[in-house]
Amino acid sequence: MIKRTTTPRLLAAALLCLPGFVRADEPGERPLLPPIEPAPMVQVLVDDPLNSEQDKTDLLIFHGRWDALPAAAELTPNQRARLALLKDELENPALQDELADVLLRAEAALRRGEPETTIQLLQGAGTAQAALLASQAYEQLGQTARAVELLKPWRDKLRGDQFNDPAELTAAAEALVALARLEGRPAQDYQLALNLLGRVRQDLDPAYWPALIAEADLLIDKDNPSEGVDALTAALALNPVCSEVWDR
């Protein structure tokens, strides 16, 4: 899950549109939101009798049901790394374990402010998620031309509709938005990205909450905070402890 880029100012403005929102009394306190009902589909997914134990654990991690997890010693390297990343525990040794997915390690390095490490880890990777992370790393280094070079192929691939994986389609849509921003392209790229993120939710995986956060970022950035908040609250219903919302 790639860290989104909504600024605290934009997120705060969006949250003020939410009925029942209460400002925190002290600086640095978490804003007080009205209760958000957990999405019933999450429990349905977790309880699916066709799940293996690994599948169930993956779902519990992804959807923030961490109190129901088995002992940490029973988690795989990927599961430990994903859990640490979702908790924003960027110094956790699990995120430097070479047995963990390189995307998880690369994202953690980027969040720690180590763009060179991110680029090194992703050399030769050919996914949309890798391209988006590497482009963000190059942007951090001030190498925008290189970032554009990495993102450009994904615009053509999106037009070819070659995506059936929710994580890849979400990353490709975000790559389209990033490319539009870097190139100053017209607004139709933003609308296409919204349509693609909608396809993730409607056709590929309704429970894939990172697509909702990406959609919220885009809506808020384009001065539509009300619908952006709807997307954020839907994401929190799917993962109520999502650090990508709370830590902004």
CYANA upper distance limits for C-alpha pairs under 8 A (distance plus 0.5 A):
  1 MET  CA    104 LEU  CA      8.34
  1 MET  CA    107 GLU  CA      8.49
  1 MET  CA    167 ALA  CA      8.29
  1 MET  CA    210 PRO  CA      7.16
  2 ILE  CA    107 GLU  CA      7.04
  2 ILE  CA    129 GLN  CA      8.20
  2 ILE  CA    133 LEU  CA      7.77
  2 ILE  CA    171 ALA  CA      8.43
  3 LYS  CA    107 GLU  CA      8.22
  3 LYS  CA    111 ARG  CA      8.14
  3 LYS  CA    244 GLU  CA      7.03
  4 ARG  CA    213 ILE  CA      7.93
  4 ARG  CA    214 ALA  CA      7.23
  4 ARG  CA    217 ASP  CA      7.87
  4 ARG  CA    244 GLU  CA      7.48
  5 THR  CA    217 ASP  CA      7.71
  6 THR  CA     10 LEU  CA      6.93
  6 THR  CA     11 LEU  CA      6.98
  6 THR  CA    217 ASP  CA      5.98
  6 THR  CA    220 ILE  CA      8.44
  6 THR  CA    221 ASP  CA      7.96
  6 THR  CA    248 ARG  CA      8.18
  7 THR  CA     11 LEU  CA      6.74
  7 THR  CA    248 ARG  CA      7.57
  8 PRO  CA     12 ALA  CA      6.43
  8 PRO  CA    248 ARG  CA      5.98
  9 ARG  CA     13 ALA  CA      6.72
 10 LEU  CA     14 ALA  CA      6.72
 10 LEU  CA    220 ILE  CA      7.02
 10 LEU  CA    221 ASP  CA      7.62
 11 LEU  CA     15 LEU  CA      6.67
 11 LEU  CA    220 ILE  CA      7.96
 11 LEU  CA    248 ARG  CA      7.89
 12 ALA  CA     16 LEU  CA      6.84
 13 ALA  CA     17 CYS  CA      7.65
 13 ALA  CA    225 PRO  CA      7.63
 14 ALA  CA     18 LEU  CA      7.87
 14 ALA  CA    220 ILE  CA      7.21
 14 ALA  CA    225 PRO  CA      5.02
 14 ALA  CA    226 SER  CA      6.97
 14 ALA  CA    228 GLY  CA      7.26
 14 ALA  CA    229 VAL  CA      6.33
 15 LEU  CA     21 PHE  CA      7.34
 15 LEU  CA    225 PRO  CA      8.34
 15 LEU  CA    229 VAL  CA      6.75
 16 LEU  CA     21 PHE  CA      6.71
 17 CYS  CA     21 PHE  CA      8.23
 17 CYS  CA    225 PRO  CA      7.46
 17 CYS  CA    226 SER  CA      6.36
 17 CYS  CA    229 VAL  CA      7.77
 18 LEU  CA    226 SER  CA      7.89
 18 LEU  CA    229 VAL  CA      7.15
 19 PRO  CA     34 PRO  CA      8.16
 20 GLY  CA     33 LEU  CA      7.10
 20 GLY  CA     34 PRO  CA      5.94
 21 PHE  CA     31 PRO  CA      8.13
 21 PHE  CA     32 LEU  CA      6.63
 21 PHE  CA     33 LEU  CA      5.46
 21 PHE  CA     34 PRO  CA      6.75
 22 VAL  CA     31 PRO  CA      6.92
 22 VAL  CA     32 LEU  CA      5.59
 22 VAL  CA     33 LEU  CA      6.91
 23 ARG  CA     31 PRO  CA      5.90
 23 ARG  CA     32 LEU  CA      6.83
 24 ALA  CA     28 GLY  CA      8.48
 24 ALA  CA     29 GLU  CA      6.04
 24 ALA  CA     30 ARG  CA      6.71
 24 ALA  CA     31 PRO  CA      5.39
 24 ALA  CA     32 LEU  CA      6.88
 25 ASP  CA     29 GLU  CA      7.68
 30 ARG  CA    246 TRP  CA      7.80
 36 ILE  CA    233 THR  CA      7.57
 36 ILE  CA    236 LEU  CA      7.74
 36 ILE  CA    237 ALA  CA      6.61
 36 ILE  CA    240 PRO  CA      8.39
 37 GLU  CA    237 ALA  CA      6.45
 38 PRO  CA     42 VAL  CA      8.39
 38 PRO  CA    236 LEU  CA      8.29
 38 PRO  CA    237 ALA  CA      4.98
 38 PRO  CA    238 LEU  CA      6.83
 38 PRO  CA    239 ASN  CA      8.39
 38 PRO  CA    240 PRO  CA      7.84
 39 ALA  CA     43 GLN  CA      8.40
 39 ALA  CA    237 ALA  CA      5.62
 39 ALA  CA    238 LEU  CA      6.11
 40 PRO  CA     44 VAL  CA      7.08
 41 MET  CA     45 LEU  CA      6.61
 41 MET  CA    207 ALA  CA      7.91
 42 VAL  CA     46 VAL  CA      6.73
 42 VAL  CA     63 HIS  CA      7.79
 42 VAL  CA    207 ALA  CA      7.69
 42 VAL  CA    238 LEU  CA      7.12
 43 GLN  CA     47 ASP  CA      6.49
 44 VAL  CA     48 ASP  CA      6.67
 45 LEU  CA     59 LEU  CA      8.14
 46 VAL  CA     51 ASN  CA      8.15
 46 VAL  CA     56 LYS  CA      6.08
 46 VAL  CA     59 LEU  CA      6.73
 46 VAL  CA     60 LEU  CA      7.56
 47 ASP  CA     51 ASN  CA      8.19
 47 ASP  CA     56 LYS  CA      8.27
 51 ASN  CA     55 ASP  CA      5.89
 51 ASN  CA     56 LYS  CA      6.46
 52 SER  CA     56 LYS  CA      6.79
 53 GLU  CA     57 THR  CA      6.67
 54 GLN  CA     58 ASP  CA      6.59
 55 ASP  CA     59 LEU  CA      6.79
 56 LYS  CA     60 LEU  CA      6.71
 57 THR  CA     61 ILE  CA      6.69
 57 THR  CA     69 LEU  CA      6.99
 57 THR  CA     70 PRO  CA      8.25
 58 ASP  CA     62 PHE  CA      6.61
 58 ASP  CA     79 GLN  CA      7.33
 59 LEU  CA     63 HIS  CA      6.48
 60 LEU  CA     64 GLY  CA      6.56
 60 LEU  CA     65 ARG  CA      5.26
 60 LEU  CA     66 TRP  CA      6.69
 60 LEU  CA     68 ALA  CA      7.59
 60 LEU  CA     69 LEU  CA      7.19
 61 ILE  CA     65 ARG  CA      6.64
 61 ILE  CA     66 TRP  CA      6.48
 61 ILE  CA     69 LEU  CA      8.06
 61 ILE  CA     79 GLN  CA      8.03
 61 ILE  CA     82 ARG  CA      8.10
 61 ILE  CA     83 LEU  CA      6.53
 62 PHE  CA     82 ARG  CA      8.50
 62 PHE  CA     83 LEU  CA      8.25
 62 PHE  CA     86 LEU  CA      8.33
 62 PHE  CA    239 ASN  CA      7.96
 63 HIS  CA    238 LEU  CA      6.47
 63 HIS  CA    239 ASN  CA      5.02
 63 HIS  CA    240 PRO  CA      8.21
 64 GLY  CA    239 ASN  CA      5.60
 64 GLY  CA    240 PRO  CA      7.00
 64 GLY  CA    241 VAL  CA      6.26
 64 GLY  CA    242 CYS  CA      7.49
 65 ARG  CA     69 LEU  CA      7.78
 65 ARG  CA    239 ASN  CA      8.32
 70 PRO  CA     74 GLU  CA      6.99
 70 PRO  CA     75 LEU  CA      8.01
 71 ALA  CA     75 LEU  CA      7.81
 72 ALA  CA     80 ARG  CA      8.03
 75 LEU  CA     79 GLN  CA      6.18
 75 LEU  CA     80 ARG  CA      6.47
 76 THR  CA     80 ARG  CA      6.68
 77 PRO  CA     81 ALA  CA      6.61
 77 PRO  CA     94 ALA  CA      7.27
 77 PRO  CA     97 ASP  CA      7.60
 77 PRO  CA     99 LEU  CA      6.49
 77 PRO  CA    100 ALA  CA      5.59
 78 ASN  CA     82 ARG  CA      6.52
 78 ASN  CA     99 LEU  CA      7.78
 78 ASN  CA    100 ALA  CA      5.06
 78 ASN  CA    101 ASP  CA      6.47
 79 GLN  CA     83 LEU  CA      6.51
 80 ARG  CA     84 ALA  CA      6.69
 80 ARG  CA     94 ALA  CA      6.36
 81 ALA  CA     85 LEU  CA      6.66
 81 ALA  CA     94 ALA  CA      5.31
 81 ALA  CA     95 LEU  CA      5.50
 81 ALA  CA     97 ASP  CA      8.38
 81 ALA  CA    100 ALA  CA      6.90
 81 ALA  CA    104 LEU  CA      7.21
 81 ALA  CA    105 ARG  CA      8.19
 82 ARG  CA     86 LEU  CA      6.57
 82 ARG  CA    104 LEU  CA      7.11
 83 LEU  CA     87 LYS  CA      6.67
 84 ALA  CA     88 ASP  CA      6.60
 84 ALA  CA     89 GLU  CA      5.53
 84 ALA  CA     90 LEU  CA      7.35
 84 ALA  CA     92 ASN  CA      6.92
 84 ALA  CA     94 ALA  CA      7.59
 84 ALA  CA     95 LEU  CA      7.62
 85 LEU  CA     89 GLU  CA      6.40
 85 LEU  CA     90 LEU  CA      6.83
 85 LEU  CA     95 LEU  CA      7.95
 85 LEU  CA    104 LEU  CA      7.75
 85 LEU  CA    108 ALA  CA      7.17
 86 LEU  CA    242 CYS  CA      7.49
 86 LEU  CA    243 SER  CA      6.96
 86 LEU  CA    244 GLU  CA      8.43
 87 LYS  CA    242 CYS  CA      8.26
 87 LYS  CA    243 SER  CA      6.76
 88 ASP  CA    243 SER  CA      7.12
 90 LEU  CA     95 LEU  CA      7.47
 90 LEU  CA    108 ALA  CA      6.22
 90 LEU  CA    109 ALA  CA      8.27
 90 LEU  CA    111 ARG  CA      7.92
 90 LEU  CA    112 ARG  CA      7.10
 91 GLU  CA     95 LEU  CA      7.71
 92 ASN  CA     96 GLN  CA      8.20
 93 PRO  CA     97 ASP  CA      7.04
 94 ALA  CA    100 ALA  CA      7.99
 95 LEU  CA    100 ALA  CA      7.72
 95 LEU  CA    104 LEU  CA      7.39
 95 LEU  CA    105 ARG  CA      5.67
 95 LEU  CA    108 ALA  CA      7.16
 96 GLN  CA    100 ALA  CA      8.16
 96 GLN  CA    105 ARG  CA      6.56
 97 ASP  CA    105 ARG  CA      8.41
 98 GLU  CA    102 VAL  CA      8.15
100 ALA  CA    104 LEU  CA      7.68
100 ALA  CA    105 ARG  CA      7.70
101 ASP  CA    105 ARG  CA      7.17
102 VAL  CA    106 ALA  CA      6.43
102 VAL  CA    121 LEU  CA      7.13
102 VAL  CA    122 LEU  CA      7.75
103 LEU  CA    107 GLU  CA      6.53
103 LEU  CA    122 LEU  CA      8.03
103 LEU  CA    129 GLN  CA      8.10
103 LEU  CA    130 ALA  CA      7.18
104 LEU  CA    108 ALA  CA      6.71
105 ARG  CA    109 ALA  CA      6.72
105 ARG  CA    118 THR  CA      8.34
105 ARG  CA    121 LEU  CA      8.37
106 ALA  CA    110 LEU  CA      6.75
106 ALA  CA    117 THR  CA      7.58
106 ALA  CA    118 THR  CA      5.01
106 ALA  CA    119 ILE  CA      8.17
106 ALA  CA    121 LEU  CA      6.54
106 ALA  CA    122 LEU  CA      7.48
106 ALA  CA    133 LEU  CA      8.05
107 GLU  CA    111 ARG  CA      6.72
107 GLU  CA    118 THR  CA      7.39
107 GLU  CA    133 LEU  CA      7.21
108 ALA  CA    112 ARG  CA      6.68
109 ALA  CA    113 GLY  CA      6.92
109 ALA  CA    114 GLU  CA      5.61
109 ALA  CA    115 PRO  CA      7.21
109 ALA  CA    117 THR  CA      6.77
109 ALA  CA    118 THR  CA      6.20
110 LEU  CA    114 GLU  CA      5.71
110 LEU  CA    115 PRO  CA      5.64
110 LEU  CA    117 THR  CA      8.13
110 LEU  CA    118 THR  CA      6.30
110 LEU  CA    133 LEU  CA      8.18
110 LEU  CA    137 ALA  CA      6.96
114 GLU  CA    118 THR  CA      7.11
115 PRO  CA    119 ILE  CA      6.77
115 PRO  CA    134 ALA  CA      8.44
115 PRO  CA    137 ALA  CA      5.00
115 PRO  CA    138 TYR  CA      7.51
115 PRO  CA    140 GLN  CA      7.20
115 PRO  CA    141 LEU  CA      7.58
116 GLU  CA    120 GLN  CA      6.70
116 GLU  CA    137 ALA  CA      7.60
117 THR  CA    121 LEU  CA      6.58
118 THR  CA    122 LEU  CA      6.78
118 THR  CA    133 LEU  CA      7.99
118 THR  CA    134 ALA  CA      7.00
118 THR  CA    137 ALA  CA      7.10
119 ILE  CA    123 GLN  CA      6.79
119 ILE  CA    134 ALA  CA      5.94
119 ILE  CA    137 ALA  CA      7.14
119 ILE  CA    138 TYR  CA      8.30
122 LEU  CA    130 ALA  CA      6.76
122 LEU  CA    134 ALA  CA      7.42
125 ALA  CA    130 ALA  CA      6.65
125 ALA  CA    131 ALA  CA      8.28
126 GLY  CA    130 ALA  CA      7.21
126 GLY  CA    131 ALA  CA      7.68
127 THR  CA    131 ALA  CA      6.76
127 THR  CA    168 GLU  CA      7.68
128 ALA  CA    132 LEU  CA      6.60
128 ALA  CA    154 TRP  CA      7.55
128 ALA  CA    168 GLU  CA      6.16
128 ALA  CA    169 LEU  CA      8.22
128 ALA  CA    171 ALA  CA      6.13
128 ALA  CA    172 ALA  CA      5.82
128 ALA  CA    175 ALA  CA      8.08
129 GLN  CA    133 LEU  CA      6.75
129 GLN  CA    167 ALA  CA      7.99
129 GLN  CA    168 GLU  CA      6.60
129 GLN  CA    171 ALA  CA      5.69
129 GLN  CA    172 ALA  CA      7.73
130 ALA  CA    134 ALA  CA      6.51
131 ALA  CA    135 SER  CA      6.46
131 ALA  CA    150 LEU  CA      6.45
131 ALA  CA    151 LEU  CA      6.94
131 ALA  CA    175 ALA  CA      8.39
132 LEU  CA    136 GLN  CA      6.74
132 LEU  CA    150 LEU  CA      8.38
132 LEU  CA    151 LEU  CA      7.45
132 LEU  CA    171 ALA  CA      7.10
132 LEU  CA    172 ALA  CA      8.13
132 LEU  CA    174 GLU  CA      8.03
132 LEU  CA    175 ALA  CA      6.20
133 LEU  CA    137 ALA  CA      6.77
134 ALA  CA    138 TYR  CA      6.75
134 ALA  CA    147 ALA  CA      7.90
134 ALA  CA    150 LEU  CA      8.31
135 SER  CA    139 GLU  CA      6.67
135 SER  CA    144 THR  CA      8.48
135 SER  CA    146 ARG  CA      7.76
135 SER  CA    147 ALA  CA      4.69
135 SER  CA    148 VAL  CA      7.76
135 SER  CA    150 LEU  CA      6.79
135 SER  CA    151 LEU  CA      7.50
136 GLN  CA    140 GLN  CA      6.76
136 GLN  CA    147 ALA  CA      7.50
137 ALA  CA    141 LEU  CA      6.97
138 TYR  CA    142 GLY  CA      6.77
138 TYR  CA    143 GLN  CA      5.56
138 TYR  CA    144 THR  CA      6.90
138 TYR  CA    146 ARG  CA      7.07
138 TYR  CA    147 ALA  CA      6.07
139 GLU  CA    143 GLN  CA      5.95
139 GLU  CA    144 THR  CA      5.77
139 GLU  CA    147 ALA  CA      6.77
143 GLN  CA    147 ALA  CA      7.05
144 THR  CA    148 VAL  CA      6.70
144 THR  CA    182 LEU  CA      8.04
145 ALA  CA    149 GLU  CA      6.74
146 ARG  CA    150 LEU  CA      6.88
147 ALA  CA    151 LEU  CA      6.90
148 VAL  CA    152 LYS  CA      6.52
148 VAL  CA    179 LEU  CA      6.72
148 VAL  CA    182 LEU  CA      7.51
148 VAL  CA    183 GLU  CA      8.36
149 GLU  CA    153 PRO  CA      8.34
151 LEU  CA    155 ARG  CA      7.81
151 LEU  CA    175 ALA  CA      6.46
151 LEU  CA    176 LEU  CA      7.86
151 LEU  CA    178 ALA  CA      8.46
151 LEU  CA    179 LEU  CA      6.74
152 LYS  CA    156 ASP  CA      7.92
152 LYS  CA    179 LEU  CA      7.51
153 PRO  CA    157 LYS  CA      6.93
154 TRP  CA    158 LEU  CA      6.51
154 TRP  CA    172 ALA  CA      6.72
154 TRP  CA    175 ALA  CA      7.57
154 TRP  CA    176 LEU  CA      7.67
155 ARG  CA    159 ARG  CA      7.01
155 ARG  CA    172 ALA  CA      8.24
155 ARG  CA    175 ALA  CA      8.32
155 ARG  CA    176 LEU  CA      6.44
156 ASP  CA    160 GLY  CA      6.95
157 LYS  CA    161 ASP  CA      7.08
157 LYS  CA    162 GLN  CA      6.91
158 LEU  CA    162 GLN  CA      7.09
158 LEU  CA    163 PHE  CA      8.05
158 LEU  CA    172 ALA  CA      7.56
158 LEU  CA    173 ALA  CA      8.31
163 PHE  CA    168 GLU  CA      7.39
163 PHE  CA    169 LEU  CA      6.21
164 ASN  CA    168 GLU  CA      8.32
164 ASN  CA    169 LEU  CA      7.64
164 ASN  CA    204 LEU  CA      7.26
165 ASP  CA    169 LEU  CA      6.62
165 ASP  CA    204 LEU  CA      7.51
166 PRO  CA    170 THR  CA      6.48
166 PRO  CA    200 VAL  CA      5.99
166 PRO  CA    204 LEU  CA      6.44
166 PRO  CA    205 ASP  CA      6.91
166 PRO  CA    208 TYR  CA      7.52
166 PRO  CA    211 ALA  CA      8.38
167 ALA  CA    171 ALA  CA      6.67
167 ALA  CA    208 TYR  CA      8.48
167 ALA  CA    210 PRO  CA      8.46
167 ALA  CA    211 ALA  CA      8.44
168 GLU  CA    172 ALA  CA      6.53
169 LEU  CA    173 ALA  CA      6.58
169 LEU  CA    196 LEU  CA      7.74
169 LEU  CA    197 LEU  CA      7.97
169 LEU  CA    200 VAL  CA      7.45
170 THR  CA    174 GLU  CA      6.76
170 THR  CA    196 LEU  CA      8.04
170 THR  CA    197 LEU  CA      6.56
170 THR  CA    200 VAL  CA      7.52
170 THR  CA    210 PRO  CA      8.09
170 THR  CA    211 ALA  CA      6.14
170 THR  CA    214 ALA  CA      8.01
171 ALA  CA    175 ALA  CA      6.54
172 ALA  CA    176 LEU  CA      6.76
173 ALA  CA    177 VAL  CA      6.99
173 ALA  CA    193 ALA  CA      5.43
173 ALA  CA    194 LEU  CA      8.31
173 ALA  CA    196 LEU  CA      6.83
173 ALA  CA    197 LEU  CA      7.27
174 GLU  CA    178 ALA  CA      6.65
174 GLU  CA    193 ALA  CA      7.59
174 GLU  CA    214 ALA  CA      7.58
175 ALA  CA    179 LEU  CA      6.51
176 LEU  CA    180 ALA  CA      6.62
176 LEU  CA    189 ASP  CA      7.30
176 LEU  CA    190 TYR  CA      8.29
176 LEU  CA    193 ALA  CA      7.18
177 VAL  CA    181 ARG  CA      6.73
177 VAL  CA    189 ASP  CA      7.23
177 VAL  CA    190 TYR  CA      6.53
177 VAL  CA    193 ALA  CA      7.18
178 ALA  CA    182 LEU  CA      6.72
179 LEU  CA    183 GLU  CA      6.47
180 ALA  CA    184 GLY  CA      6.03
180 ALA  CA    185 ARG  CA      5.29
180 ALA  CA    186 PRO  CA      7.86
180 ALA  CA    189 ASP  CA      7.04
180 ALA  CA    190 TYR  CA      8.17
181 ARG  CA    185 ARG  CA      7.33
185 ARG  CA    189 ASP  CA      7.76
187 ALA  CA    191 GLN  CA      7.18
188 GLN  CA    192 LEU  CA      6.62
189 ASP  CA    193 ALA  CA      6.67
190 TYR  CA    194 LEU  CA      6.84
190 TYR  CA    218 LEU  CA      8.08
191 GLN  CA    195 ASN  CA      6.75
192 LEU  CA    196 LEU  CA      6.70
193 ALA  CA    197 LEU  CA      6.68
194 LEU  CA    198 GLY  CA      6.62
194 LEU  CA    215 GLU  CA      6.83
194 LEU  CA    218 LEU  CA      8.12
195 ASN  CA    199 ARG  CA      6.80
196 LEU  CA    200 VAL  CA      7.01
197 LEU  CA    201 ARG  CA      7.22
197 LEU  CA    211 ALA  CA      6.30
197 LEU  CA    212 LEU  CA      8.00
197 LEU  CA    214 ALA  CA      8.16
197 LEU  CA    215 GLU  CA      6.92
198 GLY  CA    202 GLN  CA      6.51
199 ARG  CA    203 ASP  CA      5.82
199 ARG  CA    204 LEU  CA      7.28
200 VAL  CA    204 LEU  CA      5.40
200 VAL  CA    205 ASP  CA      6.39
200 VAL  CA    206 PRO  CA      7.53
200 VAL  CA    208 TYR  CA      8.11
200 VAL  CA    211 ALA  CA      7.31
201 ARG  CA    205 ASP  CA      5.79
201 ARG  CA    206 PRO  CA      4.64
201 ARG  CA    207 ALA  CA      7.57
201 ARG  CA    208 TYR  CA      7.30
201 ARG  CA    211 ALA  CA      7.67
201 ARG  CA    212 LEU  CA      8.36
202 GLN  CA    206 PRO  CA      6.36
207 ALA  CA    238 LEU  CA      7.02
208 TYR  CA    212 LEU  CA      8.02
209 TRP  CA    213 ILE  CA      7.08
209 TRP  CA    234 ALA  CA      8.23
209 TRP  CA    235 ALA  CA      5.38
209 TRP  CA    236 LEU  CA      8.43
209 TRP  CA    238 LEU  CA      6.76
209 TRP  CA    239 ASN  CA      7.83
210 PRO  CA    214 ALA  CA      6.72
210 PRO  CA    235 ALA  CA      7.83
211 ALA  CA    215 GLU  CA      6.57
212 LEU  CA    216 ALA  CA      6.56
212 LEU  CA    231 ALA  CA      5.80
212 LEU  CA    232 LEU  CA      7.06
212 LEU  CA    234 ALA  CA      7.63
212 LEU  CA    235 ALA  CA      6.23
213 ILE  CA    217 ASP  CA      6.66
213 ILE  CA    231 ALA  CA      7.09
213 ILE  CA    232 LEU  CA      6.42
213 ILE  CA    235 ALA  CA      7.00
213 ILE  CA    244 GLU  CA      8.49
213 ILE  CA    245 VAL  CA      8.29
214 ALA  CA    218 LEU  CA      6.87
215 GLU  CA    219 LEU  CA      6.68
215 GLU  CA    228 GLY  CA      7.64
215 GLU  CA    231 ALA  CA      7.25
216 ALA  CA    220 ILE  CA      6.48
216 ALA  CA    227 GLU  CA      7.84
216 ALA  CA    228 GLY  CA      4.63
216 ALA  CA    229 VAL  CA      7.20
216 ALA  CA    230 ASP  CA      8.33
216 ALA  CA    231 ALA  CA      5.78
216 ALA  CA    232 LEU  CA      6.48
217 ASP  CA    221 ASP  CA      6.48
217 ASP  CA    228 GLY  CA      7.37
218 LEU  CA    222 LYS  CA      6.66
218 LEU  CA    228 GLY  CA      8.23
219 LEU  CA    223 ASP  CA      6.94
219 LEU  CA    224 ASN  CA      5.53
219 LEU  CA    225 PRO  CA      6.91
219 LEU  CA    227 GLU  CA      7.21
219 LEU  CA    228 GLY  CA      5.59
220 ILE  CA    224 ASN  CA      5.59
220 ILE  CA    225 PRO  CA      5.17
220 ILE  CA    227 GLU  CA      8.41
220 ILE  CA    228 GLY  CA      5.83
224 ASN  CA    228 GLY  CA      6.72
225 PRO  CA    229 VAL  CA      6.52
226 SER  CA    230 ASP  CA      7.02
227 GLU  CA    231 ALA  CA      6.89
228 GLY  CA    232 LEU  CA      6.81
229 VAL  CA    233 THR  CA      6.55
230 ASP  CA    234 ALA  CA      6.67
231 ALA  CA    235 ALA  CA      6.72
232 LEU  CA    236 LEU  CA      6.78
232 LEU  CA    245 VAL  CA      7.84
233 THR  CA    237 ALA  CA      6.68
234 ALA  CA    238 LEU  CA      7.11
235 ALA  CA    239 ASN  CA      6.71
235 ALA  CA    240 PRO  CA      8.22
236 LEU  CA    240 PRO  CA      4.89
236 LEU  CA    241 VAL  CA      7.63
236 LEU  CA    242 CYS  CA      7.04
236 LEU  CA    245 VAL  CA      8.37
241 VAL  CA    246 TRP  CA      8.07
242 CYS  CA    246 TRP  CA      6.92
243 SER  CA    247 ASP  CA      5.71
243 SER  CA    248 ARG  CA      8.49
244 GLU  CA    248 ARG  CA      7.31
